[in-house]
Amino acid sequence: MSKPSGCCGFRTASSGTGKSKEPRMKMRNMKRQLLLSTLLSCGLLSAAAVIDDFETGVRGWGGWCDAQSEAPAFRLSEDAAAGKRSLEFTFPGSVTHGGVTRNRVAIPPGATALEFRVKLVDGAMPGTLLLETAAPAGEPRDVFRSTLPAPAAGSWRKVTIPLEKFTYAYTKGGPARTEKNLRPDRTKTFDLILIGYRQPRGVFRLDDLRWSAAELRQTAPRPEQPAGVNLIPGDTSFETGIGGWICYYAPEQLDVCRTDAAFGTNCLEIKGGDKAVSWVSNYLMHDAIRAGNDYTLSFYAKAAPGRKLTARLIDLNWNNLASKEFQLTPEWKRHDLKIPAVRENRKTFLSFEVPRNAGGNVRIDAIQLERGTEPGPYRAGSDVELYATTGHSGEVVTAGTTPVLEIRLRNTTAREIRAGITLDPGGGHAPLLRETVLVPEKTATVAVPCEFAREPGYYPVRITVRDDRGRQLARQHAPFAVVPPVEPGKKDGLFGIAINYVPQDAMRRAGSTWARGNSASWLSAEPRRGELAASDNRSRSRLNQLFTITDMVRLPGWVEKKNGLAADPESARAFARWTAEHYGPRAGAFELQNEPDLTMLKPSGVSRGEAAANLAALYRVFHPEIARTGKPLLLNVSGEGIGFAREMFRLAADSIDGLASHPYTFPRYLGPQAGYCSGPEDGKVLGQLEEAAELLRQYGGCRELWVGELGWGLDYTAEPDSVWAERQAAYLARSFLLCRTLPELRHIIWFTGAGCLEGGRYEYGIWRNDNGLRPLPAVAAFAALGSILDGAEKSELLLDGEIKAAGWKNGSREYLAVWSPEPEPDAQPVDPRGAGVRNLYGSRHKGGFVPGEAPYYLEITSPEQRQEILRQLARQKPLTVQGHPADDRTLALSIRNNLAENWTGTLQADGGPTVQLTLRPRELRELKLPLAAPLPAAGRELELVFRPSAGSETRTRITAPPMLDIRPLGGLDWKTVPFDRLSPQIVLDERNQIQPPDPFISWRGPEDLSARLFLAWDRNGLYLLAEVKDDQFEQPFSGAEIWRGDSMQFAFDCGNDARPRSGYDGNDCEFGAAFGRSPWCWQAVAGLESGDAAGRLETAVTRENGKILYRVRIPWSELAPLGPRPGGIAGFNAVFHDRDDGVANYFAALSPGLSPFKNPSLFRRIRLTE
């Protein structure tokens, strides 16, 4: 008897192998009719719904890949889902990316989803599907992304992807779109793209590709939570290993006890400390606690007589949803914790705490979370529990040996299971296959030597377990990083990581010699005056520790307060002395208060000057105590806090030993739903650090410059080898390379080790807790760069154009790093001329390379070799061209000759007349050229063709971004026109328009803060009107400080000439307005002064029915060179600040670039029309 279709390990008969009495065309027509008969009868779709059924051949398909890989191939196959033919694709595997494209696909009226049949034959198939607008050459192409679920091998599967699931990703050849909820435009034609990033080899077949108008299922409801189901993910009886349980501030990785158990043979053992709380958690459960339900947590525990254990359920804001202290006994006993219903769904984690002076260890087993008010019998969370590990802390393996991945499987059922294991290494390596028999209630171990991973690199392993019928039993990401050996005994290096759940030995193996974390707070250390607490586990760090002394806002009850701050800073003297004594031996440095320019302004009524004065007084108290330890006391500030730092140095420079900048970019989230993310270059990481360095130079001495925090948030749903995870790694390396070009820099601390969720889905950690701490690509990038850059005395930015190169010497070796700030640069292969080349993760790279967003590292052997490589890189872009529309009929260009000799040739812009051009070496030339036709409001790309007198032509594009057309005011009186007579041109009322994205902000919806904006113009000026909903008005500030209360802040790039990674210039201006206050100018165009703008702007700001109504006229004299001429273009941005109950922690923003950082290249564009 033949096996049914889909059986694992058996070849099944294809539907196209039997004999057919019907001609091929008849079969094809039947296939179409099966799809269209219902749809056509309902009037929903035309016959154009079928894209490809492959019955008559292949049309419009093509394969492509990166420069180092082999392009996918395709052929017709006789194995079909319906009819007689399908299209079979063979992906050989790709180094970075590869895919196939179906050109020019139209979306017919009524279509609601894309449907097709797919069959995985071997290996893996790509997981990303794109719709890219099929625009004419030279025009921007919008790209929309959806994910493709991984199909089971061996059988045909129907896939339905609703059009609404294609979300906007980016614009190729143009600026990012800023419209809300952007989806594919049904009036346009698209290229359909199936793409894989670092795609392993795979063979699959595609059939019956079509548009569907069948009624689509709504978003699948979350699985129900019936009583008795264990809701904690992973193996909570610890039979396969420690799983996702982690220990805060742990010197080494947590492990199980294998000699005792309440269930099975293993349990979790928490080591009790003499002077510290031992704290273990399962960070993070995303979907366990749902609104309106009661839950019960139960577990078994044992310890020596008299020992105690506290169990807690905590949400992301560190709110205790439930907690209880338990008295333990020497015998295993079951305990439970009642968790009352909450009003909204919560992301939560469990924690177990052994208090100080526990005098022994505590053992825990069989942990269960379930719905209801009473615990049921313990049950495992799944039929087969899977845990995989290399056995190395943090899954960081030192190069030189063959890593062995130990796969542990436990069968929790009463039946025997024959299991097939697929280990997919990724990176183009062939999958490894194993088989085993899983005995009921037993754990099987399969050890897989990973010969593919003997050298440094990142290995994004996936493990899939199936039974003998092909049913998936378990799946696990098990990535690991192989890193260069660290220098034995090295104590003080360049790199560090903010410490939390990542074991310190894993951080050290990855190349970190420093850790940043909080010391005990004043509130916890001295709850009663003069009664100082014992130390805690933070003082046990194995790494050099940058201790952040907290908290100068959440003060002990006995401290006298003024506006929420310590009225007498001298009252902190005992706490300062205690901190020095307890943390001094382990500390490498101290700092007082995290980001005080933000956190110390939260108390009601505190101005920046008052906060700086209070903190300066505290520094004068702490500095002499810290100085006795021989360690420096630093000041840290947020990326926008340089003004606060200047004030602190003015008040207390003698008590500050250095400055630790936090040069974050904004926005800084990476993921398929994140939209634009500012990289190290766009976000001016180096520029922020240079401001800090200049402040230190001003005050002299031997003060230290640090990067105290820097990081990017990664969508926690992004796969470890996704383009987003790899981009986070690239940003880490590029920011470190840029920062190291400052010779004063002492240390760089990455934020953070693991976790730290913001915005509901973005984690800053470079490890992820996925049934165990797993490294992301950034860990391998951190280790690879650290092994060659740490110890270098000097690094220099040798090329700073579209291709960047940094060079340095480390001992007797010389290195060159090459990259591009652009995700898809128009770059050519580089011949390394014999230099050794390694990629971002330290893996050897053979042959030439193409510069991209991930740096390549070259080990240089001679000055001649270095110069030849730099010459190749410079010739990649002999001319640096920047341009912008001066108005909608004129293109302004800035052209720089990067060569060491003259460049002579011609220039043709946008199909216009040819211009003769000669540029001297390094010459910068400014030009203005007319356009053949006015620019459309949607913007477009303008192509420039450079033809040198010798050599081949080069082409580049200047993007004219979309513009918001501003019409004349007409006969309306701007001071009195009712807002309901105007049509808002801009609406800000969604969460993604409220910044920052941090979860601590108190915005709950449009009633808290939202805005509608209107713009108009006439010969007297430009008019800005805004209607702002704000449920609570609060503006205690005036002058330059009005932005700290309820206010409107707005800015113009009047020349429309902002360049990426640049700040304001002489034609930029920035103003603010607030109810009851004079308007203020923070930035004026050339020839005008900043300051009070009451005599320059006309403003009428009123409050009506819970709204603030702003009416502003800006004279043209404030906006030069923009004037009252149709066709004039400018950049524009606006921010609306909200302060409630003394706290201003969020604002609504039209676009990035105005707050907190100034980057007018990110402004929206406006155009004056008739």
N, C-alpha and C positions, 0 to 999 in steps of 0.2 A: 504494500500500500504506500502510495506517495505521501510525503509530508505535506501538511497544509502550507499555503503561502505564508512566508515570513519566518519560517523556522530558522533559528541560528545555526550556521554551520552546514546547511544543506542548499544545494542548487535547486531552484524551483523552476518549473516549466513556465516559460513566458507566454503571454496571451497571443503573441504573434507567430508562434512556431507551428501551430496546427494548420491543417489545410483549410482553405476557405473557398466556398463555391461562388462567393460574390466578387465582382471586380473591385479593384482598389478604389476607384472613384465612387462607387456606390457605398463602400464602407466609409469613406470620408464624409459623404453627404449624410449618412446615418449619424455619424459622430457629431456633425454640426447640428443636425435637427434635434438630437437628444438635448443639446444645450439650449437651442433657441426657440423651440416650439412654445414652451411656457412663457418665455420672456416676451416674444413677439405678440402672443395672444393678449398679453397684459398691456401692450403698448409701451413697455419699459425700455427696450433696447433694440437697436437696429442690428443688421447682420454684421456690422463692424465689430461686434462684441468679441468675436474670435480673433486673437492676435496671431497664434501659430498652432496648428495641429500636426504639422510636419508630414502630412500624407503625400504631398507633392514635392517635397524638398525643403531646403533651408534658404531663408531670405532674411537679410538684414542683420545677421549675427557676426560678431567679431570678438576675438580674444586679445588680451593685452596684459602687461605686467611691468614690474620695476626693471631697472637696467641690469640687475644681477640675476634675474630669474628667467625661467622659460614660460612662454605664454601658454595659457590653456588651449587645448585642442578640442574639436567636437566633430562628431560624425553621426549619421543616421543609424538607428538601431531598430532591429525587428522586434524588440521587446517593448510593448506599448501598453499604456493604461487603458486606452480605447483605440479602436482602429488597428492599424498595422505598423505604425512607425512612431518612434519618439526620437528625441535628440539626446545623444550621450556626450557628456562633457568629461574630459580628463584634465584635472588640475595637477600639474607636476609638483606643486609646492612653491611657495614664494618667500623670498627673504623679507620683503616689506609688504607688498601687496600685489594682487593679480585679480583679474576678473573677466567677465564676458558682458557684452553690450548687445541689446536688441534696439536698433535704431528706429527713431521716428514712430512712436506709438501714440495714437490719439485716444483720448478718453471719450467714449460716446455718451450722449445724453442718457441720464438715468443710471449710469454705472455707479455702484457703491463700493465695489471691492475688486481686487485682483485675485483670480483663482488659477491654480494649476495643479497638476499631479507631479509628484517627484518620487524617485526611488534611489536610495543610496545603495550603490553596488559595493564600494570598498572605501576605506579610509574615512575622511570627513569632507563635508561640503561647506562652502562659504556661508556665513551667517548674517550678511548685511545685504539689503536690497535698497537700491536708490532709484528715484525718479529725478532725472536732470532735464531741465528745459532745453529743448533742441533749438537754441537760438542761433542766428546767423553768426558767422565768424566775426570775432571782435566784440561781440556783445556779451554782457554778463549772463551766466547761467545759474539759476536757482537750483539747489540740490535738496531733495527731501529724502529722509532716511526712515527705514523700518527694519526690524530684525526678522530673521527667518528662523523659525524653530528647528532644532536639529532633528531630522527624521531617523527613525529606526532603520537599520540596514535590512535589505532583503525583500521588501514589499513596497508596493505603490501606496502613496499617501496623498490625500487631498489637502491642499493648503489654501486657506482663505485669509487674505490680508485686507481689512477694510481700508478704504482710502484715507479715512480719518487717522489711521495709524502711521501714515507717512508725515512725519513732522519735519519742519524746516531745520536744516543742518548748517548750511553755509551758502555763500554765493561765489561761484568760481569766476575769477576775473573781475570781481567787483566788490564793493563794500558789503558788509553784513546788513541784512534787512532788519528793520526794527519794528515791523508791524506785529501786532499781537495775534497769536494763534494762526500763524500763516500756514496755509495748506496749498497743495497743488492747484493751479489755475486750470480749470477744465477746458478753457478755450484754447489752451496751448498744446503743442505736441511735445512729447517727452522721449528721451532715451531711457530705456529700462536697463539697469546695471545690477549685476550680481557680483559682489566684490568680497574678497577675503583678505584680511590683514595677517601677515605672517602665516599664510594659509598652508597647512600640511597637505600632503598628497591626498587626492580623493577622486573617485569616479562616481558620477551620478547621472540619472536620466530625467529628462523633463518632457512633459506631454500636456496637451490640452490647455495651453496658456490662453486666458481669455478674461474679459471683463464680466462681472456678474452684477445683476440687479436683484438677485434673490434676497429675501428678507434676511438680514444679518442678525446673528445673535448679538445681544448687548454684551458689554464687557463682562467677562466671566466673573460670577460672584466669587468672593473668597470662600475657600472651603469651610464648611460648617464646623462647629466645635461641639460635637456631641459629648455628653457626660462620659467620663472614663477614659478619654483620649489624652495622652500625655502631650502637652503643647510645647514642651521644651525641645528645641532641635538638638539632634546628636544623641550620642550614647550616654545616658545619664546614670548608668550603673558601672561605667568606666571599664567595661570588659575589653574594649578595643584600644583604650588609651585615654588620655586626658581630654581629648576633644577640644571644645571651645572654651574651656575653663582657664582663666588667666589670673595672674597674681600681680597686684599693683606694686611697683618699685622692686620687682624681684631681681636678685642677683643672677639667678639662673632659672631655666624653664621649669615650670611646675610638672610634676610627674605623679603617677598613681602608686598606691601601695598594693603590692601583689601578694600579700600574705594574709589578708583579712578582708572580709566582705559580709554584708547583710544579704546580698544577692550575688550569685556567681562567685568569682574568685578575687576581684579587684575592688578597690574603693578609692575615694579622694581623701588625701591626708593634708591637713593644714597645719603648718608648723607654728606653734605658739611661741611668741617672743617674750623675753624678760622685760624689755622696755618699749615694745612697739606693738601696735595693732597689726595682726596679720589679716589681710583683706583679699578675698578671692571672689571673682565674679564670672558671669558668662556673657559679657558684653558682646552682642546686642541682640534683643528679640524685637523684630520689626512689627510683627503682626499677631502677637499673642494676646495682649490685653485690649479688649474691645469694649466700647461704651455700653453701659447698661447691664453688664454681666458681673456676677459674683464669681470669684475664683478661690481655689485652695491650693496652697503650696504644701507638699509633704516631702519628708525625707527621713532617712535613718541616720542616727549619729551615735557616737560613743566617745568617751574620754575618761581620764582619771577622775575619781570622785571630787566633786566640788567645782569642776570646770564648767565654763559657760560658753555659749555660742549665740550670736545675734544673726538672725536672718532678715533680709530686707528685700523689698521690691522697689526699685528706684526708676524714675523717668529721666529723660535726657537733661532736664533742668535741675537734676539732683533733688527732686521732690520725693520724699518718702511716701509711697502709696500704701505701704504696710510694713511693719517691722515688729519683731518680738525677740526677747531674750529667753533662751532655753537653758535649764539646768541639766547637765548631762550625767550619764552613769557609765560604769565600766562595761555594761552590756549594750548590745545594739537595741535601740528603742526608736520607734517611729514618732515623729513630731509633725505638727502642721501649723500653718499660718493662714488665717482668714484674710482675704483680700476683698474689700468692699468694692461695689460697682463705681466706676468713674463716668464722668459726663461725656468724655470724648476718647477716641482711640489713642493709645499711647505706645510709643516706642520705649521699651523698658529693658532692664537687666536685673538679674538676681545677684545678691552678694551675701557672702557668709563672712563674719568677722569674729576672730578670736581676740579677746581683749588683752591689754598689757598684763604682764605678770601671770600669764596663763599657766606657766610652769609645766607645760607638756603639749602634745599634739592632739588634734581633734580629727576624727575620721567620719566621713559622710558617704552615704551610698543611696542609690535608688531614689533620685530626686524626681519629683513629678509635679507638674502644674496642670490643673484641670478645671473645667467649669463646675460650678456648684459650691455648696457650703460645707460639704463633707468629703474627705478623701476616699477614693475608691482603691481597689487593689492596684499594686504597682504594675504598670505595663510599659514595655519598650515603645519608643516612638515610631518604629518601622520594623518590617519583617526582617530586613537585612541591615545591620549597622556596619558602616564603612568608615575606617580611619586610616590615613596613609601618612607616613612620615619618613624622613631620611634619618631620624634619630639625632639630628643636630638642632641645637637651640635656634628658634626662629626660622628654621629651615634654611640656614645660611651655612654652606659647606665650603671649606677651604680647598682650593684647587690642589691637584697632585695625586688624588686617589679617585677610584671609581665610586661615585655615590650609589648607595643601595637604597631603593625605595621599598619600605616594608609596608605591605598592604594587609590590613587586619580586617577580617569579615566575621561577623557574628550572626548566626541564624537564630532568630528569636521565635521561630515557628516550631511546630511539632512534626514537620515533614523534612525529609532530606531534599536538598537543592543542588542540582548540578549547575555550576556557575561558570560562565566565561568572562574573563577579565580583559578589557582593552585598555592599554596604557598608551595614550597619544602624547608624544613628547612635544609636539608643535615644532615650529621652525623648519618645517620641511623634512624632519626625520620620520622614518617609517614607524607605524604603530607596532607595539609589542603585545603579543597575545599570550594569555595563560589560562589554564583551566583548573578548577578545584571542585571538590565535593564538600558542601556545607552540611555538617551534622547538626541536628536539632540541639539548640541551647549550648552550642559550643562555638569557640572562636578559632578560625583558621588564619594562618599567617602565610602570605606569599611574598617572598623576597625577590625583587627584580633589580639586578645590577644595571645601572644606567651608563653604559659605555659611551653613549652620545654626549655625556656631560663631564668629561674629564678636564676640560679647560674652562677658564672663567666665562661666565655668561649667565643669561636668564633663561630658565627652562620652564615654560608654562604648561606643565603636565596636566592632562585630564584623565581621569580614571572612570570607566563605565563598566558596570557589572550587569550581565544579563543571564537569564535562565536559558535552558535548552530550547525554549520556544521563542526566544528573541525578546522576551519581556524585560524591560529595564527594571532592575532591582535597586540599584543605587548608583549615584554619580557624585564625583568629588573633584573639585579643582585641587591639585596638589603641586603648585609651583614651588620651585626652590631656586636659590641663587648660588652659583659657584663663584667664589671671590678669591682674589690674590691673597697670599699670606700676609698678615700684618706684622709689622716690625716688633719682635719680642721686646717686652719691657718698655715700649714707648708710652710715655705718660702725658705728653702735652703736644697735641697735633692741632691742625687747622680746623678739623671738622667735628661737629657735635650734633646731637639729636635731642629734642625735648623728650623727656622721659615720662613714660606712663606704664603701659602694660607689657612693653617689649622687654624681655630679659636682658640684663646689662651685658651678659656674655655674648649675646647675639649682636648687640650694638657694637661691641668691641671688635668682633670678628668682621663686621662690615666696614670697619675702619674708623669708627667714632672713638675719640678719646675724651669727649666732653658730653655731659648731660645737663640739661636745664630743667629745673623743677622748683616747686614751691617749698619753702621751709614751713615749719609750723606757724600758724597765724598768731597774731597777738591775742586774739580772742580765745583760742584754744590753749595757748601757752600760759597766759596769765588771766584766767577768768576772774580771780580775786586779787586785789592789789597785793603785790609782794609774794604771792604763792605761785611759784613757777613750776610747770609740769616737767615730767621726765622727757627724755628724747623720744624719737620715733624712728621708723625704719628708713626715713629719708636720709638719715645721717650715715646709712650703711652703704652708700653708693661705692661701687668698684671703679667708677670713672671720675675724672675731674668734674666737679659739680658747680654749675652756676646756680646759686640759690637765690630765688626771688623771695624776699622777705615780705610777708603779707600780714594783715590787710589793714591799711590805714584809713579805711572807710567803714568796714564792719568792725567796730571797736568793742572792747570789753565794756560791760555795763557800768563799771565803776569810773570809767574815764569821762571827765567833764567835756562836753561837746559844744562847738559853736558852728552852726550851719552844717552839722553832720560830721565835722572834722574835729580832731583833738584840739581843745582850747589851749592846752599847755603841752606842746610837744615834749617838754622835759619829762613828762609822766611816762614816756616810753623808754627811759634810761635803763631800767632793770631788764626789760624785755630785750633791748639792744645788747646788753652785756650777756644775757642768757643765750641769745642767738649766736654770738661770737664764740662762746665757750662750747656750745653743743655741736655747732656745725663747722666751726673753724678748722678742725683737723681734717675733715673730708672735703672742705670747700676748695675750689680753685678761684672763685670770685663770688661776690654778692651784688645784688641790686635791690632797691627798695621800691616796692609796689610795681605791679605789672601795668604798663601803659598808663601812667598817671595822668597824662594829658587827656585821657578819656575817662578813666575810672574815678578820678578825684573830682571830676566835674559833675558827677551824678547827684550828689547831695543838693537839696533845694537851695537856690540862691547863691551858689558858689561861682564866682567868676574865675576866669583862667588865672588872673593875677593873684587872687586869694588862694587858689589851689597851689600855685607855684610857691607863694610865700610860706604856706603851711608845710609843704614838702621840703622846702629848703631848710626850714627850722628843724625838721626831723632828720635831714641829712647831717646837720651839725651835731645832733645827738648821737647818731649811729656811727658816723665816720671814725671818731677816736676809738670806739669799742672794736670796730671791724679792723682798724689799722693794727691793733695788737696781734691779730692773727697773721699779719703779713700779706693779706689778700686784698685786692682792690675792691672798692665799692663803686659800682657803675650806676649810671642813669640810663633807663630805657624809655623810649617813646615810640608811639605808633608811627606809621609812615608819614602821616600828616602832622606830626607833633614837633617838627623842628623849631617852630616858634616858641613852644613851651620849653624846649630844651635851651634855647637862647636865654629865656628869662631865668631858668634855673641856674645856668652858668653865671649870669649877671649877679644873682643873689648869693650863690653858694659854691663858686668855682673851686675854692680850696677844699671842699668836702666831697668833690666828685672826681673819681680817678679815671673815668672813661665814659664812653657813650656807646650804648648798644641799640642800634637802629633796628626797626622792624619794617623793612622796605617792601611791604606787600604791594602787589598790583591790584587793580580793580577794573572790571570784575575778575574773579579768580577761581571760577568753577569750571570743571571739565566734565563733559558728558553729553550724551545725545540730546538732552533737553536743556542744556545749559546756555546755548547761544554763544555769543562772542565772549572769549576769554582773553584777557590781556596777558601777554607773555612777558618775559624779563626785559626785552628791549622796548616794546610798546609801553609797558608799565613803569619804565624809568627806574628800575631797580638800582642801576649804577648811579644815576643822577641823584636819587635820594641819599645814597650812601656818600656821595661826594659832598653833599651839603653838610652831612654830619662830620666828615673829615675836615672841612673848612672851618667849622666851629671849633674843633679841637686845635687846629693850627692857630686860630685866633688867640686862644688862651695859653698855648705853649705847654711846656712840661712834658712828661712822659705818659700822658694819658692814652688809654687804649681805645681802639676802635673795633667794635664787634658788629656782626649781624646777629642780633639776639633772637630773632624769629623771622622765618620766611617759609612760605609754602603755598601750595595750590590744592583746592578741594577736588576730589575725584568722586564721581557718581558711584555709590556703593554697589550698584547693579552692573557696572561696566566690568566686562571680563578681564582677567589679569593680562591677557595679551591684546586687548582692544587698542585702537588708535588713541583712545583717551588716556589709558594707563601708560602707554608709551610716551605720550606727549607730556604727562606729568614728569616722567623720568628725564625727558629732554629739557624741560624747563628747569629742573633741579640742576642739571649739569651746566646749562648755559648761564644760569644766574650765578653759580659758584665761579665759573670761568670769568665772568664779567667783574664780580666783586674782587677777585684775587688780583686784578690789575691795579688796585689801590695798595701801594706798599705799606700803608699804615695798618692795614687790616690784620687783626690778631686771630679771630675765630669766626666761624660761621655755624650757627645753630639752626638745623632744619626743624620745622614744626609740621608734624610731630611723629612719634614712633608708630602709634596705631590709633585708629578711631578719630574722635573729635568731630562729630556729625554737625553740619550746619545746613541750613536751607532745606531740611527735611530729607536730603539724599546725598550730601557731599561730605566726604571724610578727608581730612588732611593727612592721615597716617600713611606711611609707606609700607607698613605691614597691615594686613587685614585679617580679622578674626573670622575665618570661614572653616568651622569645625577644626580649629587650631590656628595658631598664628602663621600666616602665609605671607611671604614677601611679595610685594608688587615690583614691577620693573625698576622703580626708583631705587630700591635697595641695591640692586646690581649696579645701577648707574652711580650711586653714591660710592660704592666700594671701588669700582673701576677707576673713577676719577681721583678718588683719594689716594690710590696706590701710586699715582704718577704726579699729582699736584701737591699733595701734602709734603711739606719740607722745602718746597721751592721758595727761594728768597724773593724772586721778582717775576711777575708775569706782565706781558705787554700785549696790548691789542694792536696787531700788525695790519689788519684789514678791517675796516669799519663801514663797509657798504652793504650791498645786498648779499654778498658773501663775506663772512667774518672769519678771521683767523686770530688766535691768541697763541703766543709762544712763550716758553719758559725753559729754564734749566733746573734740573733737580739732581744735585751731585754731579756726576760725570755724564749724565744723560740729558739730551735736549728733546723737547717735545713741541708739537704743533697741534692745536685743535682747530678744526674747520667745521663750520656750520652755516646755516641760513636761518634768519628769523621767520621766513615764510614757510608754511606747511608744504607747499608744492612749488619750489623755486624753479625757474627756467634755467637750469644749470646743466653743464656738460660733464662727462667723465673726466676725472683727474688722474694722471699717471703719477703714482707716488715715487717714481724714480728710484726704486729699491728700498725706500723707507718702509719699516714695519708699520702696518695699519691695523688698528683695532676699532671695533665699533663701540657704541655707547655703553655696552655691558662688558667690555673688556675681551670679547671674543675676537680671535684673529680673522682678518678680512683679507682675502686673496685678490690680487689684481687691482685694477683701478676702482675708484669710488665716485659717486655722484653726491656733491654736497646737498644736505637736506636739513630738516629741523633737528635731527638727532646728530650731535657732534661725532666726527671721526677723530681718532687720536693717532698721530704719526710720530714714530720715534726716529729722529733725524740723526744721520751719521756724519754729515759734513755741511759746512756753510754753503757750498755750491748746490747741494741737494735742496737745502732750505730755500735758497733764492729761486731755484727753478720751479719749485712747487708754488711759491708765492707768485711768481711770474705767470704761471698757468691760471692761478685763481684770479689775478688781476685782469688777465685777458678774457676771462669768462665774461666780465663786464667792463670792457674798455671804456665805456661811458656810463656814468651814473646820471640818470635822467629822473627829474622830479617835475611834476607839473600840476596845474589846477586850472579850472575855468576861471578866468578873470571876470568874465560875465558869460551869458549864455551864447555869445557869438565869438568869444576870444579865448584862445588857449595860451596861458603863460607857462614858460618852460625855464628850468634851471638845469644846465648841462655841464657836467664836470668830466674832464679828460683824466682818466685814472692811469694813463700810460706815462712812461718816462720819455716818450717822444711825441712829436706833433701828431694829432689826428686830423686828417683832411678827407673830406667827402661831401656828401649831400644829405639833406634831411627832407623828408616828405611827411607832412602831418595830416592825418585824417583824409587822405586822398587829395589834398590840396596841391598847390604849386611846389616845385622842388626848390630848395634853398641851398646855396653853397655854404659850406661851413669849414673853418679851420680853427683848431683849438691847440694852444701851446700845452706843453706838459703840465698837468695838474691845474690847468686853467678852468675857472668856473664862469660860464656865460649865461646871461639872462636874455630870453627872447619872448616876444609875443607874436602869435600867428593867428590870422583870422580863420574861423570855422566856416564851412560851406553853408551850413544851415543852423538855426538855433537848436540848442540842446532840448530834448524832450524832458518832461517833468520826471519821467521814470529813470532818467539818466542813461548813460551808455558808455561803452569803452571807445576810446580814441586811439587808433593805431598810428605809431610813429615808425617810419622805416629809415634806418641809417645805412647808407651805402658808402663804405670807405673807398678811397682811390685804389687801395690794394687790399684784397681780402674779400671775404663774403659779407653780405648785408646782415644786419641784425634788426630785429623788430621788438618793439616794446609797446606796452599799452598804458595809457593814462585813464584812470577810471573817473568818469563824471558821475557821482552818486545821485540817487534820487533826490528830488527837491520838493519842498512844500511851497506851492505857489501862494504868494501873499497879494491880495487884491487891494486897490485903493479904498480908503475909508468912505468915499462918496460923500453924501450929504449928512452923514450921521454925526452927532455930537458925542465924541468919545467920553466925555465926562458924565453924560446922563443916559446914554442908550441902554435900555433894559437888556440884560444878558439873555433873556429868553428870545429876543429877536435875532440873536447871533447864532450861527452854526459853529460849534466848537471845532477847531482844526486839530486839536490835540486833546486826548483824554488820558488821564493817569489815574487808574482806579483798581489795578490788579496787583497781586502780591509780588510778581516779578518786576514791578516798577517801583517797589518800596525797597529802599536800601538802608542799612546793609542787610544781607541775607541771613545774618546770625539768628539762631532760634530764640535768643533772649529778648528780642525787641517786643514791644507790647502792641503792635499794630494788629487789629482784629478784623478790619474790613474797611470799605470806603467811608463809612461814617466817622472812623477815626481820622482818616486823612485821604483825600482824593482831590483832583483838580481838573478843570476844563480851561483850556487856553484859546485865546483868539488873537490874531495879529492882523494889522492893516497898516497902510501908509498913505501919506500925501506929501506935498511939497514942504510941509512944516516939520515932518519927522516920522518916525516909526512908532506904532502904537502897540502896546502889549496889554491885554486885558485878561484877567484870570479870575475864575470863581472857584474858591477852595472850600471844601467841607472840612470842618475841624470841630470836633465835639467839645473841645475845651481850649479857650484862648489863654495863652501865657507868653508874655514878652517883657521880661524884666531888664532887657539890655538896650543899649543905644550905640550909635556910632558904628565902629568896625566890628562890634560884637553882636549886631542884630541877628546874624545868622544862627546864633545859639538859641534864639527863641522862635516863636511862630513868625515866619517871614517867607518872602520870595527872593530867590537869588537867580540872576540871569546874566548871560554873557553872550558876546558876539565875536566871531572871527571875521572882522569887517572886510578883510582882503581875500577871504576864502583860500588862504595859502598855507594853512597849518600842515606840517609834515609829521608823519608818524614818529613817535618817540621824542616829540619836542613839546615845549611849553609855550607860554604866551610870547608874542612879539609886539612890535610897535603899532600894529593895527588891530589889536585885540582889546576888548574892554569887558569889565565885569561890574555889575551893580547889585544892590539889594534894596528891598522896600519892606516896610512893616507898618502895621496899624499903630498910629500914635507916635511914629518916629520919623526923623528925617531920612531920606534915602542916602545910601552910601555908595561910593565908588572905590572898589579895591584895586582895579586895574583900569588905566585910562589909555587911550590911543596917544601916539606920539604928539608932543606939544601941549598936552593937558595934564593936570595933576590929579592924583587919587585923593580921596578924602570925602568930606561932607559934600553931597551932591544936591542939596536943597535948592541952590540957585541955578542948577543946570538941568535937572530933570523936573518935569511936571508930574506930580503924583496925586491921586485921590484914592485913599485906602479906607474902606468902611467895613463895618460888621453888621450883618443882617441875618437873623433867623439861623444862627449856628453856622454862618458862612462868612468868609473874609473875601471881599471883592476888591481886587487890585485893578487900578487904571493908571497906566504910565505912558507918558509921551517922551520919547528919546529924540532930541534934536539931531539933525544930520551932522552937526559939528562934533558930536560925541561918537559918530560912527564912521569917520573918514578912514578909508577912501570910499566907503559905500555912500551913495547919494540917491536922490529921488529920480532914478532913471529906470524904466522898465528893462528887465534883463539882468539887473544887478543881483549878484549871488553873495551870500554870506553864510557862515556857520552860526548856529544858534543852539543854545541850551538853557534849560530852566530847572531849578530845584526848589521844592517847597518843604520847608523845615517845620517840624512839629515838636513842641515841648509840652509835656503834661506832668503835673505834680513834681516839678523841678528836674525832670529828666528829659533830655532831648537825645533819643537813641535811634531815631529813624527819620527818613525823608523820602519824598517822592521825586523821582528824577526822570527827565525826558530821555536822557541817554547818559552813558559814562562820560567822563572827561571834565566835569565841573566840580564835583564833590565826591570823594575827598581830595582827588588829585586833579591837576590842571593839564588836560591833554585835548586841546581844541580840535585835533584831527578826528576825534570821536564825536564831535558835535553833529547834530542834524543840519541839513542845508535848507536854506530858504531862498526864494527867488521873487523879486518884485515883478508883478505883471500889470498889464493895463486893465 
